Structure formats: C-alpha cells, structure tokens
Amino acid sequence: MSMGHFLDLTGPAIALSRLPLALAALSLFLGPLIAFLLHKQAKVHAANLTLAAGAFTFLLAAHLALQNFAPVLTSAQLAQAIAPQVRPQDIIAIHGEYESASSLGFYLQRDNIHILDGRSSNLWYGSFFPDSPPIFETPQSIAAKWPGPQRIFLWQSLTEQPNTLPPLPAPVYILVKSGGKEIVSNQPNR
C-alpha cells in the first residue's frame, strides 16, 4: 500500500520536505560514521550516545515530514472544523472507501460512521451479513435522507474516485475543504 504513493514524490513534494530530508540524510550518514570512528578509538560510551543522537534526529525528521503531509494523510483538520456542530443524532458518512477517512470516526469519537458507495475492499464480505450494522448507504438511501430534518455530514475525497456526489434533491453546503478532501452537508453552518 505504501508503494502506491511512490509516484506522489514529485519535485514540489520533495521541495516541501527539504529540511526533514536533509536531517534524515545527515542522521543516517553522520550518526553511524561518527559512532564507528569513536568506537575504533575505544570511546564506546560516546559512540553509543552518537548513535542515539542520530536516531533521535531521524525521528525528529520523520515527525517534521509528517506535519507537512498531515492535511493529506489525516482527516483531523476536517473533524476539528465540524466537531462543534456535530450532534449525537446527526449522520456522518464517508463517500467511498472507508479506509480513506477512517480517522474521522476517531477524531469525532463516533463509532457509527455511515459509508456511501463503500461496499468494497476490507468491508465488502462482512457488509452482507444479516447482523452487520445498518451503516451502508446507497445513492438512493442518502438522497431519501438528504432533504429531511436530520443533519448529514458527508466526507469525500476530491482526488480519488468517486469524487462527485450522487444526485441529491436539496442544496449541498460545503462546510470545509482541506488536503484534497471536503465535508459537505444538507444544512448550512450553524
């Protein structure tokens, strides 16, 4: 799965990560080299400290790189934007693969996330069991609920398929966009 994003490493993406890449390269090259030279001089304690400093620097570089790509990798910013508006009776739905927005339920502390057009991948087999939760939506079922009084928050990717909403019978309000994703609703911001 991680190799599926290998082609995302374009020139601009790498340029965005210059500092983390430089820190990672230095820590991987200089840490072991200096530790080796210190070890040859019988300075074992200093060599071990150098390796620890190199490992710490590498982890720091990884943390900085993850901060750069957080809007693309997680739904935390979207969840924070809608959290003050979400009520227990509201429906929160993911349009497409559950794996694309699985962190949404975590950040909103909800275990009843609905899935529109997402009966595939890991969830396909179990979604047809008679005791599976009633969280799988179809374009028809979401269209029937859309004009009703219950508020619906619908997450969708703007870059992955399906990236267009099914026909809905009432207005669609864009609440927030971030990192190639958006959350729309059947009601405007409160």
VEXTOR-386664 format. One record per residue (C-alpha): residue number from 1; chain; y, x negated, z negated. Coordinates in steps of 0.1 Angstrom, whole numbers, plus 5000, padded with zeros to 4 digits. Each point is the difference from the previous one (the first is absolute). Example, Ala and Ser with C-alpha at 12.3 -4.5 7.8 and 13.67 -1.06 7.14 Angstrom:
REM residues 2
n,chain,v,u,w
1,A,4955,4877,4922
2,A,5034,4986,5007
REM end
This chain:
REM residues 190
n,chain,v,u,w
1,A,5000,5000,5000
2,A,5024,4972,4992
3,A,4995,4985,5034
4,A,5012,5033,5015
5,A,5035,4990,4990
6,A,4997,4964,5014
7,A,5022,5009,5030
8,A,5027,5013,4977
9,A,5009,4963,4994
10,A,5028,4999,5026
11,A,5028,4975,5001
12,A,5024,5023,4981
13,A,4974,5008,4973
14,A,4993,4963,4994
15,A,5038,4993,5000
16,A,5003,5027,4972
17,A,4975,4980,4980
18,A,5014,4964,5004
19,A,5004,4993,4963
20,A,4966,5013,4990
21,A,4983,4982,5029
22,A,5018,4968,4991
23,A,4991,5003,4963
24,A,4963,5007,5009
25,A,4998,4971,5024
26,A,5015,4976,4975
27,A,4978,5012,4971
28,A,4969,4997,5021
29,A,5008,4966,5014
30,A,5019,4982,4972
31,A,4982,5014,4970
32,A,4965,4987,5009
33,A,5014,4968,5015
34,A,5021,4990,4969
35,A,4971,5011,4978
36,A,4976,4977,5019
37,A,5024,4971,4998
38,A,5005,5005,4962
39,A,4962,5004,4995
40,A,4994,4966,5018
41,A,5025,4985,4975
42,A,4979,5014,4971
43,A,5027,5025,4991
44,A,4976,5030,4998
45,A,5023,5022,4978
46,A,5029,4995,5023
47,A,4978,5007,5030
48,A,4988,5033,4985
49,A,5035,5010,4992
50,A,5010,4993,5036
51,A,4972,5022,5013
52,A,5010,5028,4976
53,A,5037,4997,5012
54,A,4988,5001,5036
55,A,4979,5031,4993
56,A,5030,5017,4982
57,A,5023,4992,5029
58,A,4975,5014,5025
59,A,4997,5033,4980
60,A,5038,5001,4998
61,A,5002,4997,5038
62,A,4974,5028,5004
63,A,5021,5022,4977
64,A,5032,4993,5019
65,A,4982,5008,5033
66,A,4986,5033,4986
67,A,5035,5010,4989
68,A,5012,4995,5036
69,A,4972,5022,5014
70,A,4999,5026,4972
71,A,5018,5028,5019
72,A,4973,4998,5027
73,A,4970,4994,4978
74,A,5006,5027,4973
75,A,5014,5035,4995
76,A,5017,4991,4967
77,A,5036,5003,5013
78,A,4992,5034,5016
79,A,4983,5012,4968
80,A,5030,4989,4979
81,A,5024,5019,5023
82,A,4982,5033,4997
83,A,4986,4998,4965
84,A,5030,5017,4983
85,A,4995,5030,5024
86,A,4962,5004,4997
87,A,4988,5028,4978
88,A,4963,5006,4990
89,A,4996,5030,5023
90,A,5012,4981,5031
91,A,4977,4989,5027
92,A,5001,4963,5009
93,A,4982,4993,5033
94,A,4992,4969,5020
95,A,5000,5004,5038
96,A,4973,4979,5014
97,A,4977,4974,4983
98,A,4999,5002,4962
99,A,4998,4962,4998
100,A,5035,4997,5016
101,A,5017,5017,4970
102,A,4974,4998,4973
103,A,5026,4985,4976
104,A,5021,5031,5002
105,A,4978,5019,4975
106,A,5000,4970,4977
107,A,5038,4997,4999
108,A,5005,5037,4996
109,A,4972,5003,4975
110,A,4982,5027,5020
111,A,4963,5004,5006
112,A,5003,5030,5024
113,A,5015,4984,5031
114,A,4992,5021,5031
115,A,4991,4985,5033
116,A,5010,5013,5034
117,A,4980,4988,5030
118,A,4983,4975,4978
119,A,4963,5010,5001
120,A,4989,4966,5012
121,A,4992,4965,4989
122,A,4988,4998,4964
123,A,5006,5036,4991
124,A,4983,5017,5030
125,A,4965,5003,4986
126,A,5009,5013,4966
127,A,5027,5023,5013
128,A,4974,5025,5013
129,A,4981,5003,4967
130,A,5002,5035,4985
131,A,5014,4986,4967
132,A,5027,4978,5016
133,A,5035,5008,4988
134,A,5020,5023,5022
135,A,5025,4973,5010
136,A,4992,4997,5037
137,A,5027,5017,5021
138,A,5000,5009,5036
139,A,5031,5005,5022
140,A,4994,5038,4997
141,A,4997,5000,4962
142,A,5031,4978,4995
143,A,5019,5022,5025
144,A,4990,5031,4980
145,A,5012,4985,4967
146,A,5032,4984,5015
147,A,5023,5031,4999
148,A,4988,5011,4966
149,A,5018,4995,4966
150,A,4977,4971,4990
151,A,5017,4966,5007
152,A,4981,4976,5022
153,A,5006,4963,5002
154,A,4983,4985,5031
155,A,4997,4962,5004
156,A,4995,4986,5034
157,A,5001,4967,5018
158,A,5025,4995,5028
159,A,4980,4972,5016
160,A,4963,5010,4997
161,A,4983,5030,5016
162,A,5005,5029,4993
163,A,5037,4994,4998
164,A,5012,5034,5011
165,A,4999,5031,4978
166,A,4980,5030,5011
167,A,5020,5030,5011
168,A,5015,5015,4968
169,A,5016,5035,4998
170,A,5030,4991,4978
171,A,5025,4972,4998
172,A,4989,4964,4992
173,A,5022,4980,4976
174,A,4997,4962,5001
175,A,5004,4990,4963
176,A,4995,4962,5002
177,A,4990,4973,5025
178,A,4989,4964,4992
179,A,4978,4974,5015
180,A,4989,5020,5030
181,A,4991,5030,4979
182,A,5017,5032,4991
183,A,4996,5030,4977
184,A,5011,5034,5014
185,A,5001,5034,4982
186,A,5002,5037,5007
187,A,5030,5001,4976
188,A,5032,4978,4999
189,A,5007,4975,4972
190,A,5008,5016,4967
REM end
